[in-house]
Amino acid sequence: MHNNNDSLRPAISWQGRLANRLMRHLVKPVIARVPLTPRVMRFSQLGFDTVTLALPVHPDVHIAPAQPGGVPGEWLMTGRELVSGRVLLYLHGGAYFFGSPRSHRALTWRLSRACRARVLALDYRQPPKWPYPAPLEDTVRAYQGLLAQGYRPENLVIAGDSAGGNLALVAMIRLREMGVPLPAAAVLISPWTDLTVSGQSVRDNASADPLIPERTLRFAAAAYSRGSDPASPLISPAWADLTGLPPLLVQAGSTEVLRSDAERIVQQARECRVVCEYQVWENMPHVFQALAGWVPEASLAVREIGAFVRERVAAAGGEVHWRASAQVIRGRQR
């Protein structure tokens, strides 16, 4: 796929090479050996949260509980140039069976600073107890809750990684169907858009991907789509009509098994005349942006997201002036 809005970002750092090596030799073998059962699914979130909470959060970051539309989550705010009305609704990844707002704080607080926005990290329901459509329903309710609180759609951006990237897309499709005003833009980080697991890169990058075994994808897809067709557009947006969606930024690593998922959504968006920027980061692992502060390419990718969000919110007519005193308390704008 070649387009003027596509770019290949070369690998430049020893930190990136080290991260790849550690994942390939330490993390992926463990994931590949773990027995995949509902019991493991229930315990995986606690274990993942425990490990990822070791990643540092800057002491200036303010974290507060949130419950937009009755859906739990948390606000994260940092940076002196926070724009008071701007919100990034963030949907964490984790193959639809692990991950949480807590597990992604090392990324979400940096997105708050880069985007000059409040980040609302959603704690949506997940399998095994809550398969499709529970996460989609939660995301739609939360977005409508933000609108009900007085946030303007041109000041809102939806973002997500992996399964969260899937959720960002299908939520916008559902909101479009409902006639709800869409956000100014969306950011998709290594999005998982094909839950039939039929992308070419699933096979081509099976050995090159340092993190994700194919069987884990197939198990997670079956757990999430339980009782529903995994090729349904609201489960696999790679087959969805994306007409009318806001501008998209898609980032993916060149050796990911999900690279095809990213490229198919980029192609589908452009066929539907949706503005879409696509960045391929050479030899970067799945959701490498979480390593910002440690891996230079990850820090640069987060800055690229910030620039995209600021530009698109301004183009949509959203708020661009910052106030140092802006605060959010218990989900209400002050």
Summary of the structure (lengths in Angstrom):
residues: 334
radius of gyration: 18.2
end to end distance: 45.5
largest distance: 50.9
contacts: 1228
relative contact order: 0.18
helix: 42%
strand: 16%
